[in-house]
Amino acid sequence: MDYREKVYSTYVSTHTLHLYGEATLERIKKQFPVWTHYYRRFLPSDKSAKILDVGCGNGGFVYWLQQIGYTNASGIDISSEQIEVAKRLGIKSVEQADLIEFLKDKQDFYDVIFARDIIEHFNKDEVLEIFETFYNSIKSGGSVIICTPNGESPFSGRYRYGDFTHEIVFTQSSLSQVLRVSGFTKIAFYPVRPVPKGVKSVVRFLLWRGIEMLLKFYMLVETGSGEGIYTQNIIAVVYKLRRLKKKSRKI
């Protein structure tokens, strides 16, 4: 048996349950302000847009998308236990599926694909295949939104080795490289800082910005440049550029 099959078949009972406790809609709703802060600006204005959350887990993110009006938001996950949790919570449009198999016949189909906390679970050959599949599956002008552990963070090992199924970690440079190889050319990166939504979180946010300045200063001293993202996770937003229509020549 492949180790993934064994681990993912019990992913909730042996991993997420011990990290986060039992999933409930009340707990999921507490994440809404965080997801709004990180992702709302990248969503299309058209509420009928086709959106897929790959590796949707218990379906919480799909539920958030549906609650803010995206009627064609759906999710897939390889773990049967995760999907069982989503079904128990009454979250719709989620199913168990392998992402490559699920997407292989969906060419130019989705407006947005979310890949949050998933690409680090694959090896290099698989990552290339996944990104090429994403490129083929989104419409012209569509986007893929990725969140993954950040190899430039001083604590990158915390997330890299925090899950037995993690295979790889990325930096802006390495992630840009593999995305360009897969056909994407418009790429933007964003930090995953603390979200200021209350007194404690505002204090955390301000303290982090101070730490961030120190890290940038350190890099400036060592390398001559203070550019970089140092949060433990990083968000990449990539677009499939629209194809320009060829103008017919008048004779």
N, C-alpha and C positions, 0 to 999 in steps of 0.2 A: 504493500500500500504506500502510495506517495505521501510524504509527511504532511503536505497541505491538506489532502483529503482527510487525514486523521485529525488534524488540528481544527480545520474549519467546521468539521461535523459537530464539534463540541465547543465552538468559539465563544458562545455566550456563557455556558456553564463553567468553562475552565479559564476564561479570560475577562471578558467585559463585565460580567456579573461581579467579579472580585475587584475590579477597578472602579466601577461607577455605581454598583448596586442595581437593583431591579429597575428596568425601564418603565416609566409611566408617562402619560401625556403631560402631567404637571411638570415633570422634570424636563421633558422635551421643550415645553413652552418657555422655560427659563432660558433656553438657548436662543430664542427668537431674537432678542436684542443683539446678541453676538453675531448671528448670521446676517442680520440686517446691516450691521456695521461693516462686516467684511465683504458681503456679496451683493447687496441690493443694487448698488450702482452698476453692476455688470449685467443685470438682467434686462431683457428686451422690454420695450414699452407694450408690445403686443401680448396680451394676457393669454392668447391662444397658442403661443409659441410652443413648439415641442421641445421639452427639456428632459434630459435623462441624467439621473444620479447613479453613476457606476460605483459599485461597492457601497450601496445605500445603508448597510447595517440594519438597524431596527426601523428604518424608514422615517426617522425624525425629520431629516432635512426635506424629504419629499413632502411630508405633512406641512412643514413651514411654507414651502412653495405653494401648495394647494390652499393654505389658509390666507395667503396674500393675493390669491386670485388666479394663479396659473393652473388652468384647467387641464392642461396636457402634460403635467409634470408626472414622471414615473421613475421607478428605481429598480435596479437589479443587484443581487448579491449572491455570491457562491455558497454562503453558509445557510444551510436549511434552518438552523437554530435562530439566526438573525431574522429570517423571513417569518418564522413562526411567531416571534415576538411582535413583529410589525402587524401580522394578521390579528394577533390577540388584542393589540391596541386599536384595531379597527382602521388602520391606515391602508388606503386604497392604492391600486396601481403599482404594487411592488411584487416581484417574483424572483424565484431562485433561478439563476442562469449564469453560465460562463460568458464573460463579456465578449470574447472573440466570436464564439458561436452565435451569440445573440445579435451582434452587429454586422456579421459578414454579409447579410443580404439587405442591409439598410443603407443604401448609398444615397448621399445627399438628403438625409431624412430629418436630422435634428437641427434645431436652431442653436441649442446650447447643450454641451455635455459637461457635467461636473465630475471631476475625478479627485475627490478629497480623501486623503489618507489611504491611497491605494497603490500608486505606482511604485512605492518603496517595497511592495510585497513581491516584486517580480525581478528576474535576472535581466541582464543587459539585452540579450536576444529577444526576450519577451517584451521588454519596454519598447524596443523599436517596432515590433509587430503591433503593439497596442496603439502607439502614436500614429502609425500609418493607418490603422483601422479607424481611429478617431477622425483623422483627416478625411478619409473617404466617407465617413458617416455623417459629417456635418454639412449643412448647406453652404453654398457660397455666401460669404458675409457672416457666417456663424462663428461661434467661439467655443473653446475648451477652457475650462477654469480648473486649475490644478492647485491642490494644497498638499505639501509634502514636507518631511523633515529637512531642515536646512543645514547642509554640511559646513557652512561658514560660522554657525553658532558656536560659541565656546562650549556649549553643552549638547552638541549634536549627537553625541553618543547616547544621551538619555533616551531619545526617541529611536535612534538607529537600533539600539539593542533592547528596547523596551517591549518588543513583540518578537517572539520566536520566528514568525513568518517574514520578518523584514529581511530583504536581500541586498538593498543598495541605498545609498543616500546621495543627494544631489546638491550642487551649488548652482548659483545663477549661471555660471559659465558652462558647466557640464549639462545642465538642463536645456539651456539655449542651444547647445551643440546638437543634442539628440533631436530636439524639436525641429531645427532647421534641416537636419538630415531627412526628417519625416515629411517635409514639405511646407512647414509653417515658416513664415518670414516676419510677421508682426507679433512681437512678444513683449510683454510688460511684466515687471515683478513688483511685489508689494510685501511689506513686513506684516507679521501677525502679532502686533503689539497688544498689551492689555486694553480692553475696551472700557472707556470711562462711562459707566452707567450708574454710579453711586459714589458715595464719599470714599469708601475703601478702594474701589477700583480707580477712582481719579488719583488717589495717592499713589497707587501702584503704577499707573500710567506715567505720572510725573517722575517717579523714582526711576522707572525704566528709561525714560528719555535722558536722564542724567547718566545712567550706566551706558546707554547707547553712545552718548557723546564721548565718554572715556574710551570705549572700544574703537570708535572712529579715530580718536587721537592716537591710540596705540598703533593702529594700522598706518596712519599718516607718518608716524615716526619710523616705523620699520620699513615701509614700502614706498613712501612718498605720496600715497593717495589714501584718503580717508573714506573713499566710496565703498559701499557694501551694505548688506542687510544681515543683521546679527541675531534676529529673533529665532527661536528654536524651530519654528515652522516658517515656510515661505509660500506665498501665493503667486502663481504664474497665470496670466491671462493671455491666450494666444488666439489669433483670428485666421480664418481661411479667407483670404482676400477675394473679393468679387472679381469675376472674370469680365474683362472689358469687351464689350460688343464691337466687332469690327464694322466700321462704317463702309457702306457700299460706295464705290467710286462712280461718279456720274460721268458719262461719256459725252 
